[in-house]
């Protein structure tokens, strides 16, 4: 599995390839004309923003709070599925 720091250095086309092969699509939402897709990639999360003629990948720092990452997606996913007891 590719490390988050290495993923961020890849060209966009290669990031997309890695997400398709190794990522898990968790949820999707819209925000101000953008379609935002959340993926789990290894032990990290990646958002893919598409729309307005552009595409952007955004990775979260390892110190990011999981509940804060998932909060914008609460209407689309069951958070209990991803919490550790």
C-alpha positions as CSV (number, residue, x, y, z in Angstrom):
1,X,0.0,0.0,0.0
2,X,1.2,3.5,-0.8
3,X,2.0,5.9,2.0
4,X,0.0,9.1,2.3
5,X,3.1,11.3,1.8
6,X,4.0,9.4,-1.4
7,X,0.4,9.5,-2.7
8,X,0.4,13.3,-2.4
9,X,3.5,13.6,-4.5
10,X,2.0,11.6,-7.4
11,X,0.6,13.3,-10.5
12,X,-3.2,13.6,-10.5
13,X,-3.7,10.8,-13.1
14,X,-1.7,8.4,-11.0
15,X,-3.5,9.4,-7.8
16,X,-6.8,8.5,-9.6
17,X,-5.3,5.1,-10.6
18,X,-4.2,4.4,-7.0
19,X,-7.7,5.3,-5.7
20,X,-9.4,3.0,-8.2
21,X,-7.1,0.1,-7.4
22,X,-6.5,0.5,-3.7
23,X,-9.0,2.9,-2.3
24,X,-12.5,2.3,-0.8
25,X,-15.2,4.7,-1.8
26,X,-17.0,5.7,1.4
27,X,-19.4,8.5,0.5
28,X,-20.2,11.3,-1.9
29,X,-21.6,14.8,-1.3
30,X,-22.0,18.1,-3.2
31,X,-20.6,21.4,-2.0
32,X,-21.0,24.7,-3.9
33,X,-21.1,23.1,-7.3
34,X,-18.4,20.5,-6.5
35,X,-18.9,16.8,-6.2
36,X,-16.8,15.6,-3.3
37,X,-16.0,11.9,-3.0
38,X,-14.5,10.5,0.2
39,X,-12.1,7.5,-0.1
40,X,-10.3,5.4,2.5
41,X,-6.8,4.7,1.4
42,X,-4.8,2.6,3.8
43,X,-5.0,4.3,7.1
44,X,-5.9,7.7,5.7
45,X,-8.7,9.5,4.0
46,X,-8.7,11.3,0.6
47,X,-11.3,13.6,-0.9
48,X,-11.6,13.9,-4.7
49,X,-13.2,17.2,-5.7
50,X,-14.6,17.4,-9.3
51,X,-16.6,20.1,-11.0
52,X,-16.2,23.6,-12.4
53,X,-13.9,22.3,-15.1
54,X,-11.3,21.1,-12.5
55,X,-10.4,18.1,-10.3
56,X,-8.5,18.3,-7.0
57,X,-7.3,15.6,-4.6
58,X,-7.1,16.5,-0.9
59,X,-5.5,14.2,1.8
60,X,-6.1,14.6,5.5
61,X,-3.2,14.8,8.0
62,X,-2.8,11.7,10.2
63,X,-3.7,13.8,13.2
64,X,-7.1,14.8,11.7
65,X,-10.1,13.7,13.8
66,X,-12.0,10.9,12.0
67,X,-15.4,12.2,13.2
68,X,-14.6,15.7,11.8
69,X,-13.6,14.1,8.5
70,X,-16.8,12.1,8.3
71,X,-19.2,14.8,9.6
72,X,-20.0,16.4,6.2
73,X,-21.0,12.9,4.9
74,X,-23.3,11.9,7.8
75,X,-26.4,12.0,5.6
76,X,-24.8,9.5,3.2
77,X,-23.1,7.0,5.4
78,X,-23.6,5.1,8.7
79,X,-20.7,6.4,10.8
80,X,-21.2,3.5,13.3
81,X,-19.8,1.2,10.5
82,X,-16.4,3.0,10.7
83,X,-16.0,3.5,14.5
84,X,-13.9,1.2,16.6
85,X,-15.5,0.1,19.8
